[in-house]
């Protein structure tokens, strides 16, 4: 039995945890604890990268590929790190770090499924 994932499921999973249309370096705690993102459900995630993009360039990165695909262009990202001593459900994050870099996503049947550094 193979893994079957629809385009909308794969893109929405990636988008949910990693893609934001707008974000500043001071927004890590709010974005990480956003109940619609499901990032800190049962524990405080130690690190997360948000890709500041409208999403379409990421959606089309897979092409017809399976496996890891690195973007030819750079993206603006915000890297969020857990503040020492934070415990669920009060997950606090340090000021984010803005980084412009190429991103790598793992694709399945041409659709981006997972973000990798």
PyMOL commands that set and color helices and strands:
alter all, ss='L'
color gray80, all
select helices_A, chain A and resi 7-18+25-32+56-59
alter helices_A, ss='H'
color red, helices_A
select strands_A, chain A and resi 19-20+47-52+67-70+75-81+97-101+104-108+111-116
alter strands_A, ss='S'
color yellow, strands_A
deselect
rebuild
show_as cartoon
